[in-house]
Every structure is written in C-alpha cells, then in structure tokens.
Amino acid sequence: MYEPIIDALRRGAASEALTAAREAIAAQPQDANAHRLLAAALRLGGDREAALAAIGQAIELAPDDANLHLEHAGMLLGERQIGEAEAALARTTGLDPNQFPAYIMQAHLAIARGDLTEAERLGRTAARIAPEHPHVAAIEGTLALRRGEADRALAILSSASERTPGDAQLRHALGFAYLGKGHFAFAEQAFRTLLESEPTSRPLRMLVADLLRRQSRPAEAADELAPLLEGDGATPGMQRLVGELELDAGRNDRALTLLRQAFLAQPLDRRALLAVLEAWRRLELQDEARSTLDTVLLEHPQAPDLWRGRLLFEEFAGEQAREVIARWRAAMPDYVPALEAQSTLYDQSGERDLAFATAQRITELQPGHTLAEMRIVDELLSRDPDAAVLRVEGLLAQAPDPAVKRSLRQLLGRCFDAAGQAAAAAATWAELHTEAVAERLPLPQPGPAITEWPALAPVPEQAPAVLLLWGAPGSLVERIALTFQLAGGPLRVDRFAAQPPNDPLQRYNTVAGLHDGSLDPAYMVSLWRAALPTRGIQDGNVFDWLLWWDNALLLGLRPHLPEAMLMVAVRDPRDMLLDWLAFGGPVPLSLSSPRDGARWLAATLAQIADLHEQDLFPHRLIRMDDIGEDATGIAQALADALGTRVPIAPRERMGPMHFGAGHWRHYREALAEEFALLTPVAQRLGYPE
C-alpha cells in the first residue's frame, strides 16, 4: 500500500504523493507509517506546518519508533541560508548557492522514504556548496545512524556541534547519536535543551519522556507528558502511553483512570486492552473488568482479544468461564481460538468425548492444527492405538517441514509402542538418533579401571555444602534438578547453557589427563573452585549438575574436596536405554545405534556400581524407578538423602509422562542383544535379571 506514495516521492510528484498518502490513511487511520509518508509528501509540497503536524501524529501513534523522531528532526526548522563566503565558494564550483536549502530538504525526504543512497548523493552535492554548514553534518550523521554506525555518527555530530553549538537541527541529530550509543542521559540533556526553546513541541516532549522511561524513571516520564493530556491533546494514544508509564511506576489508580478512557475510546487497540487488563488485575477490580468488557463486547462481538481478556477474570475452566466461552462460540461459531478454549475447558472437566469432537472440528477448519491433532492422537492412543498410528502416518505424509516430520516420527514411535509394535517403535527411534549423530556431543569415553586410590581426606570444619549431581541418559536426573531448582537451592545448570564454565569438570580431556598425569588432581579441584564466583557462587555452597561422570574424578575429589557428596540418579539400566531411545536426555549425546548406547551405558554404570560397592566417595543413589512420575516421591527421596525438608515441584513442570518401571520387558525381543549387554550391571545395581 506504500509503493504508490514512495514512487511519487521519488519522482518529486508532490500532488500524487499527497493523494496516495491520504488514501492510505483513510484505509488505515492508525498506521503510523502512512502518517510518516504523508508528512514527507506535505514537506515536498512546501507545507511545512502541515508536515510537522503529520509527523507528530505518526509519533503519537508509535511513540517508541526512534526513526519517526529522527525524521521530525529534519522538519523542525526552515532551512538556514548559507553565508556570503560559502555562496562565493559555491559559485567557484559552478553550483547555484540558492539550491543549497533544496538539496538539504531533498536529502531529508530521501532519508524519510528510506533511500539512503540518494540522500548520500544529495548530501555530497550540498557539501560541495557549503562543506562546513551544520546541516550537511546533520545529514551525514543521520545517514550514519540509519546505517547502524553510531560511533561515526557521534563523531561527526559532536565535532559539528562544537563549531555551531546553537544549531537546533544539529543538536537534534546529536541527541539521536547519543541515543544510538545507548547514552540515554546525554540524549535526554540534548533534547531537553531543545524542548526549553520550543516548549509546545509534542514530539520533543514525548522524546524526552521516552528517554526518561529508558532510564527506568517511569514516574518522571509520566509527569513529563502530563501537559499533553490537557485540552485537545488528550488523545486515546496519549492516554494509553501515559497510563502505561503510570503502571510501570506502580501508580495504579492514576493508570486506570487514563487507561479506562483510552480503552473505551479505542476498544480494538490491543495495547490499550492489555494495559487496562493489567490495571484491573493489580487493583483487583474484577467486577468492573467484567461489566466493562461485557458492555464493549455487545458492540464488538467478533473481537477475539476482548473475549480472551474477558476470560482472564473468571476461574480457569469454572462455570463462569464456561458461560463466557459459550457466548464467544455463539458470536464466532467456527473461530478456531474459541474452539480451542472450548476444547481446553472440556479437557479440564474430564469431558473427553466432547474434547475429542471439538478437536476434530478444529482440524476440519484448519487441517494440521498442531494442538488439535495432538489431542486427537492422545485420545486415539487410549482408545485405538492402531488408529493413532494411521493418523500420525497420515500427518507425516502431508508435513512439508523436516523439523515437523522429525517430531511426528518421534510421536509415531510412541504410537507404535502403545499399539504393541515394539520392534517398529525401537527402529523408528533408533533411526532418528542415527540421523542426528553429527549434531550431537560424542559419548565421553570411560577411563580404565583404577585400583589404588588416594586417601579420603577428613571433612574440614564449617566446610561449604557441595553436591555433585549426575545421571546417565534415561535416568530422569533432570527431575531431581528441577526439584532442587524450584526449592531455591544453589543448583547450577550452566553446564548445559550456551556459555558453560571453563573448568576441568566440563572438559572431555580431563579423564585422560588424570590417568596420564598431565592434569594434577589438586589443580583440577582448584580450577573448579576458582570458577565458582563467575558462576554466581560466592560462599562455596553449590549443587553442581555435571554433564558427565567418571570415577577418575575421585583422584582429585577424595583428597581435595572431601566435603562434597555425589548424587546419582539411577533406574534399571534397560529402562534407561529405552527411555534414552524414546525421549532423549538433558545432555544431547550422540546415539549412533542402540547397541553402541548399551555398551557405553554398561561401561559408565559399571563405574557407578564400583563406587557404590566399594564406597569410594560419599554418595547417594536416588532410585527413580518408582518415583519418576511422582513429584512428592522425588521430594521425599531427596529429603531422606540430605536429611532436610525439600519442597514438592508441580507435576506439570516435570514434562511429559515417560515409561513406567519395567517397560523394557515389552522390548525383550526387539532389543535382546542390547539388554544382554546391560543385564550384568543391572544386577550389580540391585535389579532382577
């Protein structure tokens, strides 16, 4: 819709640009960009005052758009004439000095329409006439800002401002250079100086207020804008903006007064709606919220945001919510979000048949709708697993996106499992793991057996609490970590983040270094301690969730970190392998084949069996077999292990349900060789053959 305006501006056809811009505004009166282009057309036609009014309206619609304020800078003043000396210099170059203001104006217009190359050409031409003129510097600095070169812009504009400190347009551009560098206080000072000389400028006052907001001073920002709420200036957009600032400042009563007016004037303005909803919530004015929204919905029954807002003030899935959703469905019978709300309500109330039917209707209206398809598949898994297999295979055939196909294949494995097709399920999951090997971490290879250990040092008095947490893939160790995290313990999960600690317990070559002597065990522990402050641990108390475990670490831990305790999550190793295949793990380890995974798991868990049988280090085995899906059971197991009270994590935070204990037996034939590799270590850990 903007192309005709931009084309006319580029050709210098002011009348055409003006007509096209006004048509765009008539179609979208709340479109700040259309008002911006109208300002450019008016300026091209010579109507400076109207252009300023248009860019001001654009700023009111989008006060956070710094580019609008930047373009306003080019319109604030009439172009300053050049001096006699500059005019004489211009004539020696064969240029008409009287054209200088036109070049400057055309450069600003080019910037306004985003044609930076043309603006640069015009700026160069103006510079040939008057190279030291401050408005040339303003063009050059503004261009640098638009190109993301904030440092260069600041250098150009600072130098020019020192030569011509009183030039308003130059100061305006300098303020934006400070803004581009994030120097909000300097930018505020620059624009406040301009505001003092032009106190009636709404855009300047809004810009100063926005800079106060960026400095986390919302109350001052709201007070700065208060004069704009008087008389005709109290537009819905201004009321909404000041109301949002009052909310940020915690002045909720003042915020609601403004936001209520803004919302009633423009009930379809999403920002106004979200802000007034928050004000009602903070002031606990549920009755006012209900009655106001119900009244507005009578006039706008097909506004989805209003219905969603209305539902916020009812108990989730309660009777009143049911009544609101029924009204929404009556107003918008086949609107998918309304059907989604209805389906959620049925799920919560246990009306599975109605939830299933609603999900089917959603997929009729919107084929491939993810949530609805998942509801259908989940229901089929309990009713008719073979039908679930067919449903997912149908979705797979239609899915164009490789990532979606991968998720569906993972789900297909679950469906095969529920349908009793163990071999097909295992093959599907194994194939997915094989395809992803190049994208995953290599398996850390266990070191050779150690027969002689350094003595376990006594625990120092008043030693900090150190817990090392680890679990192999499929152990559900992540649920222990979640419980600790929600309990507010000093758990560190940064080893799984984008910037993990650079200490020996992170590096794969640590085990080899400890065995061949190239890494001193004491030095290993000292490096681990030294990294704690950078991980936010100042007092030494830490629960460190490890990526990997090898008993070689005990060469350093026994003599140099005796206050630590190792906590290991375990399950029947055969269940762990199956879980790893079906669900992956918190560490994205490569699994080239189930057999390779079984060999690695057997060797790694054999070290845990050695540690436990020989009591090589203070440790606790947390057996997750019977408590993996029981948040209370996990909290109790941890409390028993640590001798302290541990809060219960919400079950919904634990993720999807995994297979129950002993599920591996359904795969005795499909994974017979793999389970044979794991049976000896399973027995060592206390599980039946």
PAVO-31120 format. One line per 8 residues: number of its first residue (from 1); their letters; for each residue x negated, y negated, z of C-alpha. Coordinates in nm, 2 decimals, decimal comma. Layout:
NUM> a> X/Y/Z; ...
% end
This chain:
1> myepiida> 0,00/0,00/0,00; -0,30/-0,23/0,04; -0,45/-0,18/-0,31; -0,25/-0,45/-0,49; -0,34/-0,71/-0,22; -0,71/-0,62/-0,23; -0,72/-0,62/-0,61; -0,56/-0,96/-0,63
9> lrrgaase> -0,80/-1,10/-0,36; -1,10/-0,96/-0,55; -0,97/-1,13/-0,87; -0,91/-1,46/-0,69; -0,54/-1,44/-0,77; -0,41/-1,61/-0,45; -0,04/-1,61/-0,55; -0,04/-1,24/-0,64
17> altaarea> -0,22/-1,15/-0,32; 0,02/-1,36/-0,12; 0,33/-1,19/-0,27; 0,19/-0,84/-0,23; 0,08/-0,91/0,13; 0,43/-1,04/0,23; 0,59/-0,73/0,07; 0,36/-0,51/0,28
25> iaaqpqda> 0,46/-0,69/0,60; 0,83/-0,67/0,51; 0,78/-0,29/0,48; 0,56/-0,25/0,79; 0,60/-0,56/1,02; 0,39/-0,40/1,30; 0,09/-0,33/1,06; -0,20/-0,54/1,18
33> nahrllaa> -0,39/-0,47/0,86; -0,12/-0,62/0,65; -0,12/-0,94/0,85; -0,50/-0,95/0,82; -0,47/-0,93/0,44; -0,20/-1,20/0,44; -0,44/-1,42/0,63; -0,71/-1,36/0,36
41> alrlggdr> -0,45/-1,45/0,08; -0,34/-1,77/0,26; -0,70/-1,87/0,30; -0,77/-1,81/-0,06; -0,48/-2,03/-0,15; -0,61/-2,31/0,07; -0,35/-2,29/0,35; -0,59/-2,27/0,64
49> eaalaaig> -0,34/-2,33/0,92; -0,11/-2,05/0,80; -0,41/-1,82/0,76; -0,51/-1,88/1,12; -0,15/-1,80/1,23; -0,15/-1,48/1,02; -0,49/-1,36/1,16; -0,36/-1,45/1,51
57> qaielapd> -0,05/-1,23/1,46; -0,28/-0,94/1,34; -0,48/-0,98/1,66; -0,17/-0,98/1,88; -0,06/-0,65/1,71; -0,41/-0,50/1,76; -0,60/-0,69/2,02; -0,86/-0,42/2,06
65> danlhleh> -0,97/-0,45/1,70; -1,30/-0,64/1,71; -1,31/-0,68/1,33; -1,00/-0,89/1,35; -1,16/-1,13/1,60; -1,47/-1,13/1,38; -1,27/-1,24/1,07; -1,10/-1,50/1,29
73> agmllger> -1,44/-1,65/1,34; -1,47/-1,73/0,97; -1,14/-1,93/0,98; -1,18/-2,13/1,29; -1,33/-2,44/1,13; -1,32/-2,61/0,80; -1,64/-2,55/0,62; -1,91/-2,81/0,72
81> qigeaeaa> -2,05/-3,01/0,44; -2,43/-2,99/0,37; -2,66/-3,28/0,43; -2,83/-3,50/0,17; -3,16/-3,33/0,19; -3,00/-2,99/0,14; -2,80/-3,13/-0,15; -3,12/-3,26/-0,32
89> larttgld> -3,28/-2,92/-0,27; -2,98/-2,75/-0,42; -2,99/-2,97/-0,73; -3,35/-2,87/-0,80; -3,24/-2,51/-0,82; -2,97/-2,60/-1,08; -2,68/-2,53/-0,84; -2,39/-2,76/-0,76
97> pnqfpayi> -2,42/-2,85/-0,39; -2,04/-2,92/-0,38; -1,98/-2,55/-0,43; -2,15/-2,46/-0,10; -1,83/-2,45/0,10; -1,66/-2,24/-0,16; -1,94/-1,98/-0,16; -1,92/-1,96/0,22
105> mqahlaia> -1,54/-1,92/0,21; -1,55/-1,66/-0,06; -1,82/-1,47/0,14; -1,59/-1,46/0,44; -1,30/-1,35/0,22; -1,52/-1,07/0,08; -1,61/-0,96/0,43; -1,24/-0,96/0,53
113> rgdlteae> -1,15/-0,72/0,24; -1,45/-0,50/0,32; -1,65/-0,59/0,01; -1,98/-0,63/0,18; -2,19/-0,62/-0,14; -2,00/-0,91/-0,28; -2,03/-1,10/0,05; -2,40/-1,05/0,04
121> rlgrtaar> -2,43/-1,18/-0,31; -2,23/-1,49/-0,22; -2,43/-1,54/0,09; -2,76/-1,53/-0,11; -2,62/-1,79/-0,35; -2,52/-2,02/-0,06; -2,87/-1,97/0,08; -3,02/-2,10/-0,24
129> iapehphv> -2,83/-2,42/-0,19; -2,89/-2,46/0,19; -3,11/-2,19/0,33; -3,12/-2,33/0,68; -2,75/-2,40/0,71; -2,59/-2,23/1,02; -2,31/-2,09/0,81; -2,55/-1,90/0,60
137> aaiegtla> -2,69/-1,74/0,91; -2,33/-1,67/1,03; -2,27/-1,48/0,70; -2,60/-1,29/0,73; -2,54/-1,20/1,09; -2,18/-1,10/1,03; -2,29/-0,87/0,74; -2,55/-0,71/0,96
145> lrrgeadr> -2,28/-0,65/1,23; -2,04/-0,49/0,98; -2,32/-0,26/0,87; -2,39/-0,15/1,22; -2,72/-0,34/1,25; -2,65/-0,51/1,58; -3,02/-0,58/1,67; -3,08/-0,75/1,33
153> alailssa> -2,76/-0,95/1,37; -2,85/-1,07/1,72; -3,20/-1,17/1,60; -3,06/-1,37/1,30; -2,78/-1,54/1,50; -2,99/-1,61/1,81; -3,25/-1,79/1,60; -2,99/-1,99/1,41
161> sertpgda> -2,81/-2,08/1,74; -3,13/-2,22/1,88; -3,16/-2,45/1,58; -2,80/-2,55/1,58; -2,66/-2,49/1,93; -2,33/-2,68/1,88; -2,20/-2,49/1,57; -1,88/-2,32/1,67
169> qlrhalgf> -1,87/-2,07/1,39; -2,23/-1,96/1,46; -2,15/-1,92/1,83; -1,85/-1,71/1,74; -2,07/-1,48/1,53; -2,33/-1,47/1,81; -2,07/-1,36/2,06; -1,99/-1,07/1,83
177> aylgkghf> -2,35/-0,98/1,81; -2,37/-0,96/2,19; -2,05/-0,75/2,17; -2,21/-0,52/1,92; -2,50/-0,46/2,15; -2,27/-0,40/2,45; -2,38/-0,72/2,63; -2,03/-0,80/2,74
185> afaeqafr> -2,12/-1,07/2,99; -2,32/-1,27/2,73; -2,04/-1,22/2,48; -1,79/-1,35/2,74; -2,00/-1,66/2,80; -2,03/-1,73/2,43; -1,65/-1,70/2,37; -1,56/-1,88/2,69
193> tllesept> -1,76/-2,18/2,58; -1,56/-2,19/2,25; -1,24/-2,15/2,45; -1,32/-2,45/2,66; -1,35/-2,66/2,34; -1,03/-2,50/2,19; -0,81/-2,41/2,49; -0,50/-2,35/2,28
201> srplrmlv> -0,66/-2,07/2,07; -0,47/-1,75/2,15; -0,72/-1,52/1,97; -1,01/-1,67/2,16; -0,83/-1,63/2,49; -0,74/-1,27/2,40; -1,10/-1,20/2,31; -1,23/-1,34/2,65
209> adllrrqs> -0,97/-1,12/2,83; -1,07/-0,81/2,63; -1,44/-0,87/2,74; -1,33/-0,90/3,10; -1,15/-0,57/3,06; -1,46/-0,41/2,91; -1,65/-0,52/3,23; -1,39/-0,34/3,44
217> rpaeaade> -1,23/-0,66/3,55; -0,86/-0,60/3,45; -0,71/-0,83/3,71; -0,91/-1,12/3,58; -0,83/-1,02/3,22; -0,45/-1,03/3,31; -0,49/-1,37/3,48; -0,67/-1,50/3,17
225> lapllegd> -0,38/-1,40/2,95; -0,11/-1,54/3,18; -0,08/-1,87/3,00; 0,01/-1,68/2,68; 0,32/-1,54/2,85; 0,48/-1,88/2,87; 0,74/-2,01/2,62; 0,74/-1,86/2,27
233> gatpgmqr> 0,41/-1,68/2,34; 0,58/-1,41/2,55; 0,59/-1,17/2,26; 0,65/-0,80/2,33; 0,30/-0,72/2,22; 0,16/-0,97/2,47; 0,38/-0,85/2,75; 0,27/-0,49/2,68
241> lvgeleld> -0,10/-0,59/2,67; -0,09/-0,79/3,00; 0,13/-0,51/3,15; -0,14/-0,25/3,07; -0,40/-0,47/3,23; -0,19/-0,51/3,54; -0,16/-0,13/3,55; -0,54/-0,10/3,53
249> agrndral> -0,57/-0,35/3,81; -0,33/-0,15/4,03; -0,07/-0,43/4,04; 0,21/-0,20/3,95; 0,51/-0,42/4,03; 0,38/-0,70/3,81; 0,30/-0,45/3,54; 0,65/-0,30/3,55
257> tllrqafl> 0,82/-0,64/3,51; 0,62/-0,71/3,19; 0,63/-0,35/3,05; 1,01/-0,32/3,10; 1,06/-0,63/2,89; 0,82/-0,51/2,62; 0,97/-0,16/2,61; 1,33/-0,29/2,58
265> aqpldrra> 1,23/-0,53/2,31; 1,04/-0,26/2,11; 1,15/0,08/2,24; 0,99/0,26/1,95; 0,64/0,12/2,03; 0,46/0,42/2,16; 0,21/0,22/2,37; 0,48/0,03/2,54
273> llavleaw> 0,66/0,35/2,62; 0,36/0,53/2,76; 0,27/0,23/2,98; 0,62/0,18/3,12; 0,64/0,55/3,19; 0,32/0,53/3,39; 0,46/0,22/3,58; 0,78/0,41/3,67
281> rrlelqde> 0,58/0,71/3,78; 0,35/0,51/4,00; 0,64/0,33/4,17; 0,84/0,65/4,19; 1,14/0,48/4,02; 1,28/0,80/3,87; 1,64/0,68/3,87; 1,55/0,36/3,68
289> arstldtv> 1,35/0,56/3,43; 1,63/0,80/3,37; 1,90/0,53/3,33; 1,68/0,31/3,11; 1,58/0,59/2,88; 1,93/0,73/2,86; 2,05/0,38/2,75; 1,78/0,34/2,49
297> llehpqap> 1,84/0,70/2,36; 2,20/0,61/2,28; 2,07/0,36/2,02; 1,77/0,57/1,91; 1,88/0,94/1,95; 1,62/1,06/1,69; 1,31/0,92/1,86; 1,11/1,22/1,98
305> dlwrgrll> 0,88/1,02/2,21; 1,18/0,89/2,40; 1,31/1,24/2,46; 0,96/1,36/2,58; 0,94/1,06/2,81; 1,29/1,14/2,94; 1,19/1,50/3,03; 0,90/1,37/3,24
313> feefageq> 1,14/1,26/3,51; 1,30/1,60/3,55; 1,17/1,91/3,73; 0,99/2,13/3,49; 1,24/2,38/3,35; 1,50/2,28/3,60; 1,88/2,24/3,54; 1,85/1,87/3,46
321> areviarw> 1,57/1,94/3,21; 1,79/2,20/3,05; 2,06/1,93/3,01; 1,82/1,68/2,86; 1,69/1,94/2,61; 2,05/2,03/2,52; 2,11/1,66/2,43; 1,79/1,64/2,24
329> raampdyv> 1,88/1,96/2,04; 2,23/1,81/1,97; 2,07/1,49/1,84; 1,79/1,67/1,64; 1,92/2,02/1,58; 1,63/2,16/1,37; 1,35/1,94/1,51; 1,06/2,17/1,59
337> paleaqst> 0,93/2,00/1,91; 1,28/2,01/2,05; 1,30/2,38/1,97; 0,95/2,42/2,14; 1,08/2,26/2,45; 1,39/2,49/2,44; 1,17/2,79/2,40; 0,94/2,69/2,69
345> lydqsger> 1,25/2,65/2,91; 1,37/3,00/2,81; 1,03/3,14/2,89; 1,02/2,99/3,23; 1,37/3,10/3,32; 1,30/3,46/3,21; 1,54/3,45/2,91; 1,31/3,64/2,69
353> dlafataq> 1,56/3,72/2,42; 1,66/3,36/2,38; 1,29/3,25/2,38; 1,22/3,51/2,11; 1,51/3,40/1,90; 1,41/3,03/1,93; 1,05/3,12/1,83; 1,18/3,30/1,52
361> ritelqpg> 1,39/2,99/1,43; 1,08/2,77/1,46; 0,88/3,00/1,22; 1,17/2,98/0,97; 1,15/2,60/0,98; 0,77/2,58/1,00; 0,61/2,91/0,88; 0,28/2,99/1,05
369> htlaemri> 0,36/2,77/1,36; 0,09/2,89/1,60; 0,27/2,88/1,93; 0,59/3,03/1,79; 0,40/3,31/1,62; 0,21/3,39/1,94; 0,54/3,41/2,13; 0,68/3,64/1,87
377> vdellsrd> 0,37/3,86/1,87; 0,36/3,87/2,26; 0,72/3,98/2,27; 0,67/4,24/2,00; 0,37/4,38/2,19; 0,60/4,47/2,48; 0,89/4,58/2,26; 0,74/4,73/1,95
385> pdaavlrv> 0,35/4,72/1,92; 0,36/4,87/1,57; 0,58/4,58/1,46; 0,33/4,34/1,62; 0,05/4,50/1,41; 0,25/4,44/1,10; 0,34/4,08/1,20; -0,03/3,99/1,26
393> egllaqap> -0,14/4,16/0,94; 0,12/3,95/0,75; -0,02/3,63/0,91; -0,37/3,74/0,82; -0,27/3,78/0,46; -0,14/3,42/0,45; -0,41/3,25/0,65; -0,65/3,04/0,43
401> dpavkrsl> -0,88/2,92/0,71; -1,17/3,15/0,81; -1,16/3,04/1,17; -0,78/3,12/1,18; -0,84/3,45/1,02; -1,10/3,53/1,29; -0,86/3,45/1,57; -0,59/3,66/1,40
409> rqllgrcf> -0,83/3,96/1,37; -0,91/3,93/1,74; -0,54/3,94/1,81; -0,49/4,23/1,57; -0,73/4,43/1,78; -0,51/4,36/2,08; -0,21/4,48/1,88; -0,39/4,80/1,78
417> daagqaaa> -0,47/4,85/2,15; -0,11/4,81/2,26; 0,00/5,04/1,98; -0,23/5,32/2,10; -0,46/5,29/1,80; -0,79/5,28/2,00; -1,02/5,36/1,71; -0,87/5,08/1,49
425> aaatwael> -0,89/4,83/1,78; -1,26/4,91/1,86; -1,35/4,89/1,49; -1,18/4,56/1,45; -1,36/4,40/1,74; -1,69/4,55/1,66; -1,67/4,41/1,30; -1,60/4,06/1,44
433> hteavaer> -1,91/4,08/1,67; -2,13/4,21/1,39; -2,03/3,91/1,17; -2,12/3,66/1,44; -2,46/3,80/1,54; -2,66/3,52/1,36; -2,46/3,26/1,56; -2,52/3,41/1,90
441> lplpqpgp> -2,80/3,44/2,15; -3,02/3,75/2,13; -2,98/4,00/2,41; -3,25/3,94/2,68; -3,46/4,25/2,69; -3,50/4,41/3,04; -3,86/4,43/3,16; -4,04/4,75/3,26
449> aitewpal> -3,98/4,91/3,60; -4,17/4,76/3,89; -4,29/5,00/4,16; -4,47/4,76/4,40; -4,30/4,46/4,54; -4,44/4,16/4,74; -4,32/4,14/5,09; -3,98/3,98/5,16
457> apvpeqap> -4,07/3,66/5,35; -3,87/3,56/5,66; -3,59/3,31/5,60; -3,71/2,96/5,70; -3,52/2,78/5,98; -3,25/2,54/5,86; -3,30/2,66/5,51; -3,05/2,54/5,25
465> avlllwga> -2,78/2,77/5,12; -2,89/2,92/4,79; -2,67/3,16/4,60; -2,77/3,30/4,26; -2,46/3,42/4,07; -2,47/3,66/3,77; -2,26/3,91/3,60; -2,30/4,10/3,27
473> pgslveri> -2,06/4,05/2,98; -1,72/4,21/3,07; -1,78/4,18/3,45; -1,53/3,88/3,48; -1,80/3,68/3,66; -1,65/3,37/3,52; -1,35/3,41/3,75; -1,58/3,41/4,05
481> altfqlag> -1,75/3,09/3,91; -1,41/2,93/3,86; -1,31/3,01/4,22; -1,63/2,85/4,36; -1,58/2,55/4,13; -1,22/2,48/4,24; -1,32/2,53/4,60; -1,56/2,24/4,57
489> gplrvdrf> -1,88/2,45/4,62; -2,22/2,33/4,49; -2,18/2,55/4,18; -2,39/2,46/3,88; -2,26/2,57/3,54; -2,51/2,35/3,35; -2,70/2,66/3,22; -2,40/2,71/2,98
497> aaqppndp> -2,39/2,34/2,87; -2,55/2,16/2,58; -2,84/2,03/2,79; -2,93/2,31/3,03; -3,21/2,28/3,29; -3,55/2,34/3,16; -3,67/2,58/3,43; -3,80/2,94/3,42
505> lqryntva> -3,46/3,09/3,51; -3,33/2,96/3,18; -3,61/3,08/2,95; -3,62/3,42/2,79; -4,00/3,45/2,81; -4,00/3,43/3,19; -3,98/3,81/3,24; -4,28/3,88/3,01
513> glhdgsld> -4,48/3,60/3,18; -4,42/3,75/3,52; -4,52/4,10/3,40; -4,84/4,00/3,22; -4,95/3,74/3,48; -4,92/3,43/3,26; -4,65/3,29/3,49; -4,73/3,26/3,86
521> paymvslw> -4,43/3,37/4,07; -4,47/3,09/4,32; -4,50/2,84/4,03; -4,17/2,98/3,89; -3,99/2,91/4,21; -4,14/2,56/4,25; -4,03/2,47/3,90; -3,68/2,58/3,98
529> raalptrg> -3,68/2,37/4,30; -3,82/2,07/4,11; -3,54/2,08/3,86; -3,26/2,07/4,13; -3,25/1,68/4,17; -3,20/1,64/3,80; -2,91/1,88/3,82; -2,74/1,67/4,09
537> iqdgnvfd> -2,87/1,87/4,39; -3,04/1,66/4,65; -3,02/1,87/4,96; -3,12/2,21/4,81; -2,78/2,37/4,87; -2,69/2,52/4,53; -2,48/2,80/4,38; -2,67/2,86/4,05
545> wllwwdna> -2,48/3,06/3,78; -2,75/3,24/3,58; -2,75/3,32/3,21; -2,94/3,65/3,26; -3,09/3,86/3,54; -3,40/4,08/3,56; -3,55/4,23/3,87; -3,88/4,08/3,76
553> lllglrph> -3,75/3,76/3,91; -3,78/3,92/4,26; -4,16/3,89/4,22; -4,11/3,52/4,29; -3,78/3,53/4,49; -3,89/3,77/4,76; -4,19/3,58/4,88; -4,09/3,22/4,79
561> lpeamlmv> -3,71/3,20/4,80; -3,61/3,44/5,08; -3,31/3,22/5,18; -3,14/3,29/4,85; -2,87/3,55/4,81; -2,79/3,72/4,48; -2,42/3,78/4,40; -2,34/4,02/4,11
569> avrdprdm> -2,00/4,08/3,96; -1,96/4,44/3,86; -1,69/4,67/3,72; -1,70/5,02/3,58; -1,97/4,97/3,30; -1,74/5,14/3,05; -1,47/4,89/3,12; -1,73/4,62/3,09
577> lldwlafg> -1,83/4,73/2,74; -1,47/4,75/2,63; -1,40/4,40/2,78; -1,71/4,26/2,61; -1,59/4,40/2,27; -1,23/4,27/2,31; -1,28/3,94/2,49; -1,64/3,84/2,46
585> gpvplsls> -1,81/3,68/2,76; -1,91/3,34/2,90; -2,26/3,38/2,75; -2,23/3,41/2,37; -2,47/3,71/2,35; -2,50/3,89/2,02; -2,35/4,24/1,99; -2,47/4,40/1,67
593> sprdgarw> -2,28/4,72/1,75; -2,10/4,89/2,04; -2,39/5,14/2,07; -2,65/4,86/2,09; -2,44/4,69/2,35; -2,40/5,01/2,55; -2,78/5,07/2,55; -2,85/4,71/2,67
601> laatlaqi> -2,58/4,72/2,93; -2,70/5,06/3,07; -3,06/4,93/3,10; -2,96/4,60/3,26; -2,71/4,75/3,50; -2,97/5,01/3,59; -3,18/4,73/3,74; -2,88/4,62/3,95
609> adlheqdl> -2,84/4,98/4,07; -3,22/4,98/4,16; -3,17/4,66/4,35; -2,87/4,79/4,54; -3,00/5,14/4,62; -3,34/5,01/4,74; -3,20/4,69/4,89; -3,47/4,49/4,71
617> fphrlirm> -3,32/4,15/4,80; -3,03/4,00/4,99; -2,73/4,06/4,76; -2,36/4,12/4,74; -2,19/4,33/4,47; -1,84/4,19/4,40; -1,64/4,47/4,25; -1,39/4,31/4,02
625> ddigedat> -1,21/4,63/3,91; -0,90/4,59/4,12; -0,91/4,22/4,18; -0,99/4,08/3,83; -0,64/3,95/3,78; -0,57/3,88/4,14; -0,68/3,52/4,24; -0,61/3,60/4,61
633> giaqalad> -0,81/3,92/4,59; -1,11/3,73/4,44; -1,10/3,46/4,71; -1,08/3,72/4,98; -1,37/3,92/4,84; -1,59/3,61/4,83; -1,48/3,51/5,18; -1,58/3,86/5,30
641> algtrvpi> -1,91/3,84/5,12; -2,00/3,49/5,25; -1,83/3,50/5,59; -1,64/3,19/5,52; -1,30/3,08/5,40; -1,26/3,04/5,02; -0,95/2,87/4,86; -0,75/3,06/4,61
649> aprermgp> -0,77/2,95/4,25; -0,45/2,90/4,05; -0,39/3,21/3,84; -0,31/3,00/3,53; -0,67/2,87/3,54; -0,82/3,22/3,51; -0,74/3,26/3,14; -0,56/3,54/2,96
657> mhfgaghw> -0,50/3,88/3,11; -0,77/4,13/3,05; -0,75/4,51/3,05; -0,69/4,68/3,39; -0,94/4,91/3,56; -0,99/5,24/3,39; -0,86/5,12/3,05; -1,18/5,26/2,90
665> rhyreala> -1,03/5,60/2,92; -0,80/5,52/2,62; -1,12/5,49/2,42; -1,28/5,81/2,53; -1,29/5,94/2,17; -1,33/5,61/1,98; -1,64/5,51/2,19; -1,75/5,85/2,31
673> eefalltp> -2,12/5,81/2,24; -2,13/5,46/2,39; -1,96/5,58/2,71; -2,20/5,87/2,73; -2,49/5,62/2,75; -2,31/5,43/3,03; -2,19/5,72/3,24; -2,51/5,77/3,44
681> vaqrlgyp> -2,54/5,41/3,55; -2,16/5,40/3,62; -2,21/5,69/3,86; -2,51/5,52/4,03; -2,28/5,22/4,09; -2,02/5,44/4,25; -1,78/5,51/3,97; -1,65/5,86/3,88
689> e> -1,78/6,04/3,58
% end
